[in-house]
Amino acid sequence: MKRFNYGLTAATIAALALWTGFSTARSQTATSSAVQQIHPVAAKDDESSYRQIFDGKTLNGWDGDPKYWRVEDGCLVGEVTPATLLDHNNFIIWRGGTPGDFELKVEYRISSRGNSGINYRSVEVPGVPYAMRGYQADIDGEERMPETKAGVRYAGQNYEERGRTFLAELGQLTHITSGGIAEVIAPLGDPKELQKYVKSGDWNDYHLIIRNNVLIHILNGHLTSLVIDDDATNRRSDGLIGVQVHVGPPMKVEYRWFRIKNL
């Protein structure tokens, strides 16, 4: 039997094979009738298949505390001031559905000490207003923790809010076992190099591909984390979407061009 050195290429191919959900026989049948090509080509940027879930003018379809959330200059804005410091993380929740398999794209900009994230396949926390539990595409500012400047950014990683915590850190491909343990299969790149692609004080493009038990986070065109979740007891197959302002110092986060495509 041929043995593989599970570097980036082999592990990524294995993960994407799981993602398809097709049997070998079905794949062979599909290949025989497909258009043949020698090399992969760039994906078409087909925005026509996405629908906007934030209109840029109102909070229609969204549910949040107006103390922290508003619309400003076409953006969904979350802000914590010295007078409104939080005792728990606060979310504004999209009430348009509970997507399961989907792609989501959005642009964000965050203050230097900000901490935010995009929750998906999530639930509300009983008894705690505007709190969520579930998968999160993490977001942070460049000085989120100024005392640990040598550390790695959170942006791009997969963190489960009020759950299993770090599912994949920046630059990791992980497999979560039936016991709930996240094991690193392979690196996706040097995390300190990947974080150089995160823009400070400017707009960043987030792209989530969520299908079956494979969770892919892409930030500014770079694959930043990939999780294969085989923990059937704790994983979720659908749920709410929301965005966060975090406990800590005053901060501001802006989102725009929020769109989703069901898979």
Residue, then its C-alpha position, 0 to 999 in steps of 0.5 A: m500500500k502506498r503511504f502518503n506524507y500528509g502535507l497540504t496537498a494530500a490532506t486538502i484533497a482528502a478533505l474535499a473528497l469527504w466534502t463531495g459526499f459522492s461514492t467512487a462509482r458515482s464519481q467515475t460515472a460523472t467523470s466519464s460524461a464531464v468535459q475533460q480538462i488538463h488543469p483546474v481553472a479559476a472559479k467564476d465570480d458568479e454573484s447572481s446565485y447569491r442573495q443579499i441578506f442586509d439591505g444597507k439601509t435598515l435592520n430589516g430581517w435582523d434582530g439586535d440590541p440598538k444600544y450596540w447595533r445600527v446602520e451607518d453609511g450603508c454598513l451594519v455597525g456594531e459598536v461598544t463605547p466606554a459607556t456601554l461595556l459588555d458583560h457578555n458577548n452580544f450578537i445581532i441575529w439574522r432572522g431570515g432562516t437557519p441555513g445548513d449547507f451554504e456559501l456566505k460572503v461579506e466584507y468587514r472592517i474592524s477597529s484595532r482592538g476590536n474582537s468580532g466574528i460571524n456565527y453560523r449553524s448556531v443557536e441562541v443561549p436561553g436566558v442570555p439576551y442576544a447571545m449565541r452558541g455555535y461555529q464562528a468565523d473569527i475576526d479581530g483587530e491588529e491590537r486586540m491583545p497589545e500585550t501579546k503582539a508576538g502572537v497570531r491573529y484570530a482572524g480566519q480561524n474557526y472558534e465555537e462560541r460557548g462550545r468546544t472553543f478552538l476548532a481550527e486555529l489560523g493555518q490549520l486543517t483539523h479533524i474533530t473526532s467522535g470524542g470532540i477532540a480537534e486534531v491537526i491533520a496538516p498546516l495550510g500555511d505559516p500562520k504568521e505569513l497568513q495573517k499578513y493578508v489580513k488588512s488593518g483599518d481597511w475592508n477584508d473579504y470573508h468567504l465561508i463554504i459550509r457543506n456537510n461536515v466540512l467548514i472552510h474559511i477563506l479570508n482575502g482569497h486565502l484559505t485560513s482554516l478547514v475543519i472536518d467535524d465528525d463529532a456527531t454529538n456536538r456538531r450542528s447541521d444548520g442554525l442561525i447566522g449572527v455577528q458579534v461585538h465582544v466583551g473587552p475594551p471599546m470597539k467598532v466593527e462594520y459589515r457590508w455586502f452580506r450575501i448567501k447562497n444555499l448549496 
